[in-house]
């Protein structure tokens, strides 16, 4: 078999949707698993949908995801240009479209928009929905009529000439052999009235000329594949291997939309997810490894990726699972890298002169995304209002009354203590607990509640006091004693 070559061919229309990222990732993994080439091609033939700056977004996203292309607009591999508008300027697509016209596999269509709109309105399905299927009206034009209209400058498109009888079959790695009735095949437009090729036509021409062996795309293109195959066959070209990926839905099994807030790679980055975790998660949206594990680096994915294990069933974007996975990546990060990323979030909440690195160390294993930091550490800046019922803990065997007693007894010890490091505070309190023959939680729970006002904190009582320091810790405990005294 010849060297595998895959491509990612995005349209520069905005942020990269999760589905597009998965297409790029699978194309990358398939070819890199076999030591092949990964090509980046920019499909900008739809000028109306072009978004300024979108090419930069594509490049940035691929770089952050680690999907380094072997050929592309910035890396000429000998089959460029790698931007379709530049290929269009060379007259490439019109040349091939005219070749199809000569073979009778395509034809000029001069129908006006008004006629096409009327045609669409007149053809409906059993549910009354309009069907945009062309009636081959211009196929009956003689060669002389066509030449006359072209000479007169009548606007035209070039359409594929598909048969109306029989069937067309094709094979997909994931969905198997599929056969469609030819009467269902519309004569799709190959060259638009502005002279640009449609996506459907340009990607067939470019895939062949660039030597693409495996085409990875979403399952929404399954219905168009017979038309693509007819183009390959009309030119006498080899049909590539097709890998159609299942759709991605949200937890309600509805298609991911931009309004969901997590449909694009950059949306997720802005929500505090790590690029590596996103890539790992996206790899599992429709693909399952042979071994029972879920955390993979990109290099590990390259080694184990078997595209025949891609599923047919829709993949569910489980935000809870992504958060869990992101948390696992955070736990595994080296502290300096974590702190560099976490510091801006900590500073949004904590303005006092505390040791921010100690705060970061406490939250590192307790958060799933960076924005979670705020809710974990806001009490450092200011004590929240809290109910004294929080002192009651069944497992610790504490309540408001016992907590008041404990706090009154430890206050003098804490006032006398000079070393407010975590270890020194813990050793002092451990001796006190042993002397009283109490359980650790019986003492530590009231202290932790008193200095934080929260049921869940990123660290234990002595860790919190180390960050707060002696003056603030004692001040908070005194206020807690006063609060308990007044409210019991």
C-alpha positions in Angstrom: 0.0 0.0 0.0 1.2 3.5 -0.8 2.1 6.0 2.0 -1.0 7.1 3.8 -1.9 10.8 3.3 -4.8 12.5 5.1 -5.9 16.1 5.1 -7.8 18.5 7.3 -9.6 21.0 5.1 -11.4 23.6 7.2 -13.4 26.6 5.9 -12.2 29.8 7.5 -15.6 30.7 9.0 -14.8 31.3 12.7 -13.9 29.3 15.7 -13.1 25.6 15.3 -16.1 23.4 16.3 -15.5 20.4 18.4 -16.6 18.2 15.5 -14.0 19.8 13.2 -11.3 19.4 15.8 -12.2 15.7 16.0 -12.0 15.4 12.2 -8.5 17.0 12.3 -7.4 14.8 15.2 -8.6 11.5 13.7 -7.0 12.4 10.3 -3.8 13.2 12.1 -3.9 10.0 14.2 -4.7 7.7 11.3 -1.8 8.9 9.2 0.7 9.3 12.0 -0.1 5.8 13.3 1.2 4.5 9.9 4.0 7.1 9.5 2.1 9.0 6.8 1.6 12.7 6.0 -0.9 15.1 7.4 -1.9 17.9 5.1 -3.6 21.2 6.0 -5.7 22.8 3.2 -7.7 25.9 3.5 -11.1 25.7 1.7 -12.0 29.3 1.3 -14.1 29.0 -1.9 -17.3 30.2 0.0 -16.4 33.9 0.0 -19.7 34.9 1.6 -19.0 32.9 4.8 -15.3 33.9 5.0 -14.4 35.4 8.4 -11.4 37.7 8.8 -8.9 36.2 11.2 -10.4 32.6 10.9 -7.2 31.2 9.3 -5.2 32.4 12.3 -7.7 30.7 14.6 -7.3 27.4 12.6 -3.5 27.6 12.8 -3.5 28.5 16.5 -6.0 25.7 17.4 -4.0 23.1 15.5 -0.8 24.3 17.2 -2.3 24.2 20.7 -3.7 20.8 20.0 -0.3 19.5 18.9 -1.5 18.6 15.4 1.5 19.6 13.3 0.9 19.4 9.6 3.5 18.1 7.2 2.3 20.1 4.3 0.2 23.3 4.1 0.1 26.9 3.2 3.4 27.4 5.1 5.0 24.1 4.1 5.0 23.3 0.4 5.1 19.6 -0.3 5.0 20.0 -4.0 1.3 19.8 -4.6 0.3 23.3 -3.6 -1.0 25.9 -3.4 -2.8 24.7 -0.2 -5.4 27.5 -0.3 -8.3 26.9 -2.6 -8.8 30.5 -3.7 -5.2 30.4 -4.9 -5.8 27.2 -6.8 -9.0 28.8 -8.2 -6.9 31.7 -9.5 -5.0 29.2 -11.6 -8.2 28.1 -13.3 -7.8 24.6 -11.9 -11.4 23.8 -11.1 -13.0 25.2 -14.2 -10.6 23.2 -16.3 -11.7 19.9 -14.7 -15.4 20.9 -14.8 -15.1 21.6 -18.5 -13.5 18.2 -18.9 -16.6 16.6 -17.3 -18.8 18.6 -19.6 -16.9 17.2 -22.6 -17.5 13.7 -21.2 -21.2 14.3 -20.7 -20.7 13.9 -16.9 -21.6 17.6 -16.3 -23.5 20.4 -18.1 -24.0 24.1 -18.1 -27.1 25.4 -16.3 -28.5 28.9 -17.0 -31.6 28.7 -14.9 -32.4 31.9 -13.0 -32.8 32.1 -9.2 -36.6 32.7 -9.8 -37.0 29.5 -11.7 -35.0 27.5 -9.2 -37.1 29.0 -6.3 -40.3 28.0 -8.1 -38.9 24.6 -8.8 -38.1 24.1 -5.2 -41.5 25.2 -4.0 -43.2 22.7 -6.5 -41.3 19.7 -5.2 -42.1 18.6 -1.7 -41.7 15.4 0.3 -44.4 13.4 2.1 -44.2 15.9 5.0 -44.7 18.9 2.8 -41.0 19.9 3.2 -39.5 21.6 0.1 -36.9 19.5 -1.8 -34.1 21.3 -3.6 -33.7 18.9 -6.4 -32.9 20.1 -9.9 -35.0 18.9 -12.8 -32.2 18.7 -15.4 -33.9 21.4 -17.5 -30.7 22.7 -19.0 -29.4 19.3 -19.9 -31.6 19.3 -22.9 -30.0 22.4 -24.3 -28.1 21.8 -27.6 -24.4 22.6 -27.9 -25.3 25.6 -30.1 -27.7 27.0 -27.5 -25.1 26.6 -24.8 -22.4 28.3 -26.8 -24.8 31.1 -27.7 -25.6 31.8 -24.1 -22.0 31.6 -23.0 -21.1 34.1 -25.8 -23.9 36.4 -24.7 -22.5 36.4 -21.1 -25.6 34.7 -19.6 -24.8 33.7 -15.9 -24.4 30.0 -15.5 -23.3 27.2 -13.1 -21.9 23.8 -14.1 -23.8 20.9 -12.7 -22.9 17.2 -12.3 -25.0 14.9 -14.5 -26.1 12.1 -12.4 -28.2 9.2 -13.7 -31.9 8.9 -12.7 -32.0 5.1 -12.9 -30.2 2.3 -11.2 -28.1 2.5 -8.0 -24.7 3.7 -6.8 -22.7 1.9 -4.1 -19.7 2.8 -2.0 -17.9 1.5 1.0 -17.2 3.3 4.2 -14.8 1.9 6.9 -17.3 2.7 9.7 -20.7 2.3 8.1 -19.8 -0.5 5.7 -21.3 -0.9 2.2 -24.0 1.6 1.3 -26.2 1.6 -1.8 -28.4 4.5 -2.9 -31.0 4.9 -5.6 -29.7 7.1 -8.3 -33.0 8.9 -8.6 -32.1 10.4 -5.1 -28.9 11.9 -6.4 -29.3 15.6 -7.2 -27.3 17.2 -10.0 -25.1 19.1 -7.6 -23.4 22.3 -8.6 -19.7 22.0 -9.4 -18.9 25.6 -10.4 -20.9 28.4 -9.0 -22.1 31.5 -10.9 -19.2 33.5 -9.4 -16.7 31.1 -11.0 -15.7 29.5 -7.7 -16.0 25.7 -7.2 -18.4 24.3 -4.6 -16.9 22.6 -1.6 -18.2 19.3 -3.0 -16.3 19.6 -6.2 -13.1 21.3 -5.1 -12.4 18.7 -2.3 -12.6 15.8 -4.8 -10.2 17.6 -7.3 -7.8 18.6 -4.5 -7.9 15.3 -2.7 -6.9 13.5 -5.9 -4.2 16.0 -6.9 -2.8 16.0 -3.4 -2.7 12.2 -3.2 -5.1 11.9 -0.3 -5.6 8.2 0.5 -8.0 8.4 3.5 -10.8 11.0 3.7 -12.0 11.6 7.3 -15.2 13.6 7.7 -18.5 13.8 9.5 -21.3 11.3 8.8 -23.4 14.2 7.5 -21.4 13.8 4.3 -22.4 10.1 3.8 -25.3 11.1 1.6 -23.0 13.1 -0.7 -20.4 10.3 -1.1 -22.1 8.6 -4.1 -21.9 11.9 -6.0 -18.2 12.2 -5.0 -17.6 8.7 -6.2 -19.2 9.3 -9.5 -16.8 12.2 -10.0 -13.8 10.0 -9.2 -15.1 7.4 -11.7 -15.8 10.0 -14.4 -12.1 11.1 -14.2 -10.9 7.5 -13.9 -9.3 8.2 -10.6 -8.9 5.9 -7.6 -11.5 6.4 -4.9 -9.9 7.1 -1.4 -10.8 5.2 1.7 -13.8 6.9 3.5 -14.0 7.2 7.3 -17.2 9.0 8.3 -17.4 9.9 11.9 -20.6 9.8 14.0 -22.3 13.0 15.0 -21.6 14.6 18.4 -24.6 15.5 20.6 -25.0 17.2 23.9 -26.3 15.4 27.0 -29.9 15.8 25.7 -28.9 14.0 22.5 -29.3 17.2 20.5 -26.7 18.5 18.1 -24.0 20.6 19.7 -24.7 24.3 18.9 -22.8 27.5 19.4 -25.3 28.5 22.1 -24.3 25.5 24.2 -21.1 27.4 25.2 -18.8 24.5 24.6 -19.1 23.8 20.9 -15.6 25.2 20.0 -12.1 24.5 21.1 -11.6 28.2 22.1 -14.8 28.1 24.1 -13.4 25.3 26.2 -10.0 27.0 26.6 -11.8 30.2 27.8 -13.7 28.0 30.4 -10.4 26.9 31.9 -9.9 23.6 30.2 -6.4 22.4 29.3 -5.6 21.9 25.6 -4.2 18.4 26.2 -7.3 17.3 28.2 -9.6 18.6 25.4 -7.7 16.6 22.8 -7.8 13.5 24.9 -11.5 13.9 25.5 -12.3 14.6 21.9 -10.4 11.5 20.8 -12.9 9.4 22.8 -15.9 11.1 21.2 -16.8 8.2 18.9 -13.7 6.1 19.3 -12.9 3.5 21.9 -9.4 2.0 22.6 -8.7 -1.7 22.8 -7.5 -1.3 26.4 -9.5 -0.2 29.4 -8.1 3.3 30.0 -9.1 6.9 29.2 -6.1 9.1 29.8 -3.8 9.3 26.8 -1.1 11.8 25.7 -1.2 12.7 22.0 1.9 10.5 21.3 0.2 7.5 23.1 -2.9 8.1 20.9 -0.8 7.9 17.8 0.5 4.5 18.9 -2.8 2.9 19.8 -5.3 4.6 17.4 -7.1 2.0 15.3 -9.7 3.8 13.1 -11.7 0.6 12.6 -12.8 1.1 16.3 -14.6 4.3 15.5 -18.3 3.8 16.4 -21.4 4.4 14.2 -23.6 5.6 17.1 -23.7 9.3 18.0 -21.1 10.4 20.5 -22.3 12.3 23.6 -20.4 15.3 24.7 -20.4 14.7 28.5 -19.3 17.9 30.2 -19.0 16.0 33.5 -16.5 13.6 32.0 -14.5 16.4 30.4 -14.3 18.1 33.8 -13.1 14.9 35.5 -10.5 14.3 32.8 -9.3 17.9 33.0 -9.0 17.5 36.8 -6.8 14.4 36.2 -4.5 16.4 33.9 -4.3 19.2 36.5 -3.3 16.7 39.2 -0.5 15.4 36.9 0.9 18.8 36.0 4.2 20.0 37.5 3.5 22.6 40.1 5.3 25.5 38.4 3.3 25.1 35.2 0.1 24.8 37.2 0.9 27.9 39.3 1.7 30.0 36.2 -1.8 29.2 34.8 -3.6 29.4 38.2 -2.1 32.6 39.5 -4.4 35.0 37.4 -7.5 33.2 38.8 -6.2 33.4 42.4 -5.4 37.1 42.1 -8.9 37.8 40.9 -10.1 36.8 44.3 -7.2 37.3 46.8 -5.8 40.8 47.0 -4.3 40.5 50.5 -0.6 39.7 51.1 -0.9 35.9 51.4 1.4 33.2 50.0 -0.4 32.6 46.7 1.8 29.5 45.9 0.6 27.8 49.1 -3.0 28.6 48.1 -2.3 27.1 44.6 -0.8 24.0 46.1 -4.0 23.5 48.2 -6.4 23.8 45.2 -4.3 21.9 42.7 -5.8 18.5 43.4 -9.3 19.8 44.2 -10.4 21.6 41.1 -11.4 20.5 37.7 -11.2 23.8 35.8 -9.4 27.0 36.7 -12.5 29.1 37.2 -13.4 26.7 40.1 -10.6 28.3 42.1 -12.7 31.3 43.1 -15.3 29.3 45.0 -12.6 27.3 46.8 -10.5 30.3 48.1 -12.9 33.3 48.4 -12.9 33.0 52.2 -9.2 34.0 52.3 -10.2 37.5 51.2 -13.3 37.8 53.4 -15.1 35.6 55.8 -18.5 34.7 54.4 -21.7 34.8 56.4 -22.5 31.3 57.7 -24.9 29.3 59.8 -23.6 27.9 63.1 -25.3 24.6 62.1 -22.2 24.1 60.0 -20.3 23.2 63.2 -22.5 20.1 63.5 -20.8 17.1 61.9 -22.2 13.6 62.7 -18.9 11.8 61.8 -16.8 14.2 63.8 -19.3 14.1 66.7 -19.4 17.9 66.9 -22.1 20.5 67.3 -22.3 24.2 68.1 -21.9 23.6 71.8 -18.9 21.3 71.6 -17.3 23.5 69.0 -17.6 26.6 71.3 -15.9 24.6 74.1 -13.1 23.5 71.8 -12.5 27.0 70.3 -12.3 28.5 73.8 -9.7 26.0 74.9 -7.5 26.2 71.8 -7.6 30.0 71.6 -4.9 30.6 74.3 -2.7 27.9 72.7 -3.0 29.6 69.3 -2.3 33.0 70.9 0.9 31.6 72.5 2.1 29.8 69.3 4.8 31.7 67.5 5.5 29.3 64.6 2.4 29.4 62.3 3.7 26.9 59.8 1.4 24.0 59.0 3.7 21.4 60.6 4.2 23.4 63.8 0.5 24.1 64.2 -0.4 20.5 63.6 2.1 19.2 66.1 0.9 21.6 68.8 -2.8 20.7 68.2 -2.0 17.0 68.1 -0.4 17.2 71.6 -3.5 19.1 72.8 -5.9 16.5 71.2 -3.9 13.6 72.8 -3.9 15.2 76.2 -7.7 15.7 76.0 -8.2 12.2 74.5 -10.3 13.6 71.8 -10.5 12.6 68.1 -8.7 14.8 65.5 -11.9 15.8 63.8 -13.5 16.8 67.1 -11.0 19.7 67.3 -10.0 20.3 63.7 -13.6 20.6 62.3 -14.5 23.6 64.6 -11.2 25.3 63.9 -11.5 24.9 60.1 -15.1 26.1 60.2 -14.2 29.1 62.3 -11.4 30.3 60.0 -13.2 29.6 56.7 -16.9 29.8 57.3 -17.2 27.0 54.7 -18.1 23.4 54.7 -15.6 22.5 52.0 -12.1 24.0 51.9 -9.0 23.3 49.9 -7.0 22.4 52.9 -7.2 21.4 56.6 -7.4 23.7 59.6 -3.7 24.1 60.0 -3.0 24.6 56.3 -5.6 27.4 56.2 -4.1 29.1 59.3 -0.6 28.9 57.9 -1.8 31.0 54.9 -4.0 33.3 57.0 -1.2 33.9 59.5 -1.4 34.3 63.3 -3.2 37.6 63.5 -6.0 36.8 61.0 -6.5 33.3 62.3 -6.9 34.4 65.9 -9.2 37.3 64.9 -11.5 34.9 63.0 -11.6 32.4 65.9 -12.5 35.1 68.4 -15.3 36.2 66.1 -16.5 32.6 65.8 -16.5 32.3 69.6 -18.6 35.5 69.8 -21.0 34.3 67.1 -21.5 30.9 68.8 -22.0 32.5 72.2 -24.6 34.8 70.9 -26.5 32.3 68.8 -26.6 29.1 70.9 
